[in-house]
Amino acid sequence: MLFVEYPPCSTCKKAKKWLDEHGLAYTDRHIKDDNPTFEELRDWHERSGLPLKKFFNTSGMLYKSMELKNKLPLMTVEEQLRLLATDGMLVKRPVLVAGSTVLVGFREAEWSAALEGGQL
C-alpha cells in the first residue's frame, strides 16, 4: 500500500494515525519531494473512478494563485494530469493506493468502508 502525503498537513497526520491504529502496513511517500508522475496520476485517476477535479488541492495556495478554478474547465484531462504532475502541492492529499483502490483525501468513513470491504 502506498501512502502519499505532505507531512505538515494535519489531514495527512490523521490519516497516518488511522492507518497505524488499524495495523495497516504502507510505504510512505512525501508528495513535495517525490511528486506523482503523469503516468501515476493517470493510472490513479482511472482506478479511483473519481472526477479528476477531486485530485486537485482546491484549498491550496498554489491552486488559488494559479486561478485554476476558472482554468480547469477549459483544459483537457491530459492537460490537467500534466499540470498535476508539475507540483505535488497541486495534488489533494493524502492519496492512498492499495491494489485497485485509490482513495484521495481522508474521510474516515470511506477508508473504513474500504478496509471492511477488503480493499485495503
HULIN-V305316 format. One record per helix or strand of 3 or more residues. SS is the DSSP state (H for helix, E for strand). FROM is the first residue (numbers start at 1). TO is the last residue. Records with the same first field share a line. If there is no record, write none. Layout:
# HULIN-V305316
SS = FROM-TO / FROM-TO
This chain:
# HULIN-V305316
E = 2-5 / 27-30 / 95-98 / 101-104
H = 10-21 / 38-48 / 52-55 / 61-65 / 68-74 / 77-84 / 88-90 / 108-116
